Amino acid sequence: MLWIILGIAAFIFATYCLIPSYWARNYSSKVLRKGASDKKWIALTFDDGPNPHYTPLLLDILRKYNVPATFFLTGNYAALNPDLVKRIGTEGHLVGCHSYFHHHAWLMPPFTTYMDMVKTYEIIKKILGQAPRWYHPPWGTFNLFSIIASRKLKLNPAYWSIEAQDWKAKTTVEHIRNTVLTQAEPGSIIVLHDNRGADGAPEKTLKALPSIIESLQKQGYKFVTLDEMKGATECLR
């Protein structure tokens, strides 16, 4: 009997969590993981914010270099910092949904998955006066209902092609910079963080960012939002 229960549990886990997440992260045509390779475009995305200390500093850097980015906000932080959300939108950046409490998708049943998106969606829509169009899954994981729920809200699910693990305590400024610069190629989508993670982690991201931007701009890269990246990719299909 125990083996039967374990087998059923394993089947449910694989069907609801493991297989959908692997498919979405690697194969699904519904998820934007990388842009077109015929344009020297690159996209910066920032997860987990807004943060009242780090996000304004990040916005200052982006404004200095005239670089647009895509911010995936957590609903609870967005609700606490509406003026900061407005600044992100006013300065020409794209705003998307990340989650409300940043819970792992594998721990959320279908209804919770949907309501987590809805709550964040409504907060951003109320603050900016327009609905968000993109969704980044918390912890980079999907469940069986993630893409269904995002499509129901007309959110484009997105992933990334470069992750510098800037949220870890042991990650250095040099590691962040070198990871991005060595892996960058036309169509790359970079994920970084301006909130959460280890204590002080976003500060290292902010220190690495200017040299990353300068180096990529010198190589002829143009920074774009995911809207632009998606549009260029669809033109090739």
C-alpha positions in Angstrom: 0.0 0.0 0.0 2.8 2.4 0.9 4.4 1.9 -2.6 1.1 2.6 -4.2 0.7 5.9 -2.3 4.3 6.9 -3.1 3.7 6.1 -6.7 0.6 8.2 -6.9 2.4 11.0 -5.1 5.3 10.8 -7.6 2.9 10.8 -10.5 1.1 13.9 -9.2 4.4 15.7 -8.6 5.8 14.9 -12.0 2.5 15.9 -13.8 1.8 19.1 -11.9 5.3 20.3 -11.1 8.3 18.7 -12.7 7.3 18.1 -16.3 5.4 21.4 -16.9 8.3 23.4 -15.4 10.9 21.6 -17.5 8.8 22.0 -20.6 8.1 25.7 -20.0 11.7 26.6 -19.2 13.2 24.8 -22.2 10.7 24.1 -25.0 7.3 25.8 -24.8 6.6 28.3 -27.6 4.4 30.2 -25.1 7.4 31.3 -23.1 9.9 33.9 -24.3 13.3 32.6 -23.2 15.5 34.3 -25.8 15.2 36.9 -28.6 16.0 36.8 -32.2 19.7 36.1 -33.1 19.7 38.4 -36.1 19.7 41.6 -34.1 22.3 42.7 -31.6 19.6 43.3 -29.0 19.8 42.4 -25.3 17.2 42.7 -22.5 17.7 43.5 -18.8 15.1 42.2 -16.5 14.9 42.8 -12.7 12.9 40.6 -10.3 11.6 40.9 -6.7 11.2 44.6 -6.4 10.5 47.4 -5.9 12.9 48.1 -3.0 12.7 51.6 -1.5 16.5 51.8 -1.2 17.9 49.9 -4.2 15.3 50.4 -6.9 15.8 54.3 -7.0 19.5 53.8 -7.3 19.0 51.2 -10.1 16.7 53.6 -11.9 19.3 56.4 -11.7 21.8 54.1 -13.4 19.5 53.1 -16.1 18.6 56.8 -16.7 22.2 57.7 -16.9 22.9 55.2 -19.7 19.5 55.7 -21.3 18.8 52.0 -20.9 15.2 50.6 -20.8 14.5 47.5 -18.7 11.7 45.2 -17.7 10.8 45.1 -14.0 9.0 42.0 -12.6 7.4 43.2 -9.4 6.2 41.3 -6.4 2.7 42.5 -5.4 3.3 43.0 -1.7 6.3 45.3 -2.3 4.5 47.1 -5.2 1.5 47.9 -2.9 3.9 49.3 -0.3 5.8 51.5 -2.8 3.2 52.8 -5.3 5.2 56.0 -6.1 8.3 53.9 -7.0 6.1 51.7 -9.3 4.9 54.9 -11.0 8.5 56.1 -11.4 9.5 52.8 -13.1 6.6 53.2 -15.6 7.1 57.0 -16.1 10.8 56.5 -16.9 9.9 54.2 -19.8 10.5 50.8 -18.3 8.2 47.9 -18.7 6.4 46.5 -15.6 5.4 42.9 -15.3 4.1 40.5 -12.6 6.4 38.3 -10.6 4.1 37.0 -7.8 2.5 38.4 -4.7 4.4 36.7 -1.9 7.1 35.0 -4.1 5.9 31.5 -3.2 7.4 28.6 -5.1 5.0 27.4 -7.9 5.4 23.8 -6.8 3.8 24.7 -3.5 0.8 26.4 -5.0 -2.4 24.6 -6.2 -4.2 25.8 -9.3 -6.5 28.3 -7.6 -3.7 29.8 -5.5 -1.5 30.1 -8.6 -4.2 32.0 -10.4 -5.2 34.3 -7.5 -1.5 35.1 -6.8 -1.2 36.4 -10.4 -4.6 38.2 -10.2 -3.7 40.0 -7.0 -0.3 41.2 -8.4 -1.9 42.1 -11.8 -4.6 44.2 -10.1 -2.2 46.1 -7.9 0.1 47.0 -10.9 -2.9 47.9 -13.0 -4.4 50.2 -10.3 -1.1 52.0 -9.7 -0.1 52.5 -13.4 -3.5 52.8 -14.9 -2.8 50.1 -17.4 -2.6 46.3 -17.2 0.8 44.5 -17.1 1.6 42.3 -20.1 4.4 40.0 -18.8 4.9 37.3 -16.1 8.1 35.9 -14.6 7.6 32.9 -12.3 8.9 33.1 -8.8 12.0 30.9 -8.3 12.0 30.4 -12.0 9.6 27.5 -11.7 6.2 26.8 -13.3 3.5 24.4 -12.4 0.8 22.9 -14.7 -1.5 25.9 -14.2 1.1 28.7 -14.5 1.0 29.2 -18.2 -2.8 28.6 -18.3 -3.4 31.3 -15.7 -1.0 33.7 -17.3 -2.6 33.4 -20.7 -6.1 33.8 -19.1 -4.9 37.2 -17.8 -3.2 37.9 -21.2 0.2 37.9 -19.6 3.2 36.8 -21.7 5.2 34.3 -19.7 9.0 34.9 -19.8 12.2 33.2 -18.7 15.8 34.1 -19.3 19.0 33.0 -20.9 21.5 34.5 -18.5 21.4 34.3 -14.7 24.2 35.6 -12.6 22.9 34.3 -9.3 23.2 37.8 -7.9 20.9 37.0 -5.1 23.4 34.7 -3.4 25.5 35.8 -0.4 28.7 34.4 -1.9 28.2 35.9 -5.3 30.7 38.7 -6.0 30.5 41.8 -8.2 33.1 40.3 -10.5 31.1 37.1 -10.9 28.0 39.0 -11.8 29.9 41.1 -14.4 31.8 38.2 -15.9 28.8 35.9 -16.1 26.8 38.4 -18.0 29.6 39.5 -20.3 30.9 36.0 -21.2 27.4 34.7 -21.9 25.9 37.7 -23.7 24.9 37.2 -27.3 22.2 38.7 -29.6 18.8 38.0 -28.1 20.0 37.4 -24.6 17.6 38.0 -21.7 19.4 38.7 -18.5 17.7 38.3 -15.0 19.0 40.3 -12.1 17.5 41.4 -8.8 16.9 44.7 -7.1 15.3 43.3 -3.9 15.3 40.2 -1.6 18.1 37.6 -1.7 20.9 37.7 0.8 21.5 40.8 2.9 23.0 43.5 0.7 22.9 41.4 -2.5 21.3 44.1 -4.7 24.1 46.4 -3.8 26.5 44.1 -5.6 24.2 44.1 -8.6 24.2 47.9 -8.7 28.0 47.9 -8.5 28.3 45.5 -11.4 25.7 47.1 -13.7 27.5 50.2 -15.0 30.4 48.2 -16.3 28.1 45.6 -17.8 26.1 48.3 -19.6 29.2 50.1 -20.8 30.9 47.0 -22.1 27.9 45.7 -24.0 27.2 49.2 -25.5 30.8 49.3 -26.7 30.2 45.9 -28.3 27.3 47.4 -30.2 24.4 46.0 -28.2 21.1 47.8 -27.9 19.2 47.4 -24.7 15.4 46.7 -25.2 12.3 45.8 -23.2 10.7 42.4 -23.6 8.0 44.0 -25.7 10.6 44.9 -28.3 12.4 41.6 -28.0 9.1 39.6 -28.5 8.1 41.8 -31.5 11.4 41.2 -33.2 11.3 37.4 -32.5 7.7 37.1 -33.9 8.7 38.8 -37.1 11.0 35.8 -37.8 8.3 33.2 -37.3 
